Amino acid sequence: MKFKRTYQIEKEALNLTPLVDVIFLLLIFFMLSSSFMLQPGIKVNIPLAKKSSRFKEENMIVTMTQENQIFFNDERTTLEGLKRRMRRAVRKNPQGTLIIKADKNVRHGNVVHVMSLAKQTGIVSIAIATKSKDDLVK
């Protein structure tokens, strides 16, 4: 007896549910296994100016906080340490600009003292960091 063989191919829709599950599992795995590094920042409320210009990153930056803390290129220091660090920075880059980012509540005399230290160490160009109105909008 001979049986008739019939093949019937059924067309089914592609089920994307397992694919979406795998993608979400991979996403969760990579989010949990990756490490995020937070960039420490120094909170300074700099004064507002009508016009400001941009400087390159290779400049020296002195940050003065409202609590009278002094930072040189994001490293905390004292006034004497600041003088030493400025001397080293001038040896590396004699034409560099010193940018003073002072909180608007820092005493004027402290800013002038830092400026005079900069002149003593041989820094020729000094700039005061300010915010423009465009920075406030962003």
ABEGO torsion letter per residue (X at the ends): XBBBBBBBBBBBBBBAAAAAAAAAAAAAAAAAABBBBBBBBBBBBBBBBABBBBBBAABBBBBBBAAGBBBBGGBBBBAAAAAAAAAAAAAABAABBBBBBBBAABBAAAAAAAAAAAAAAGBABBBBBBBBAAAAAX
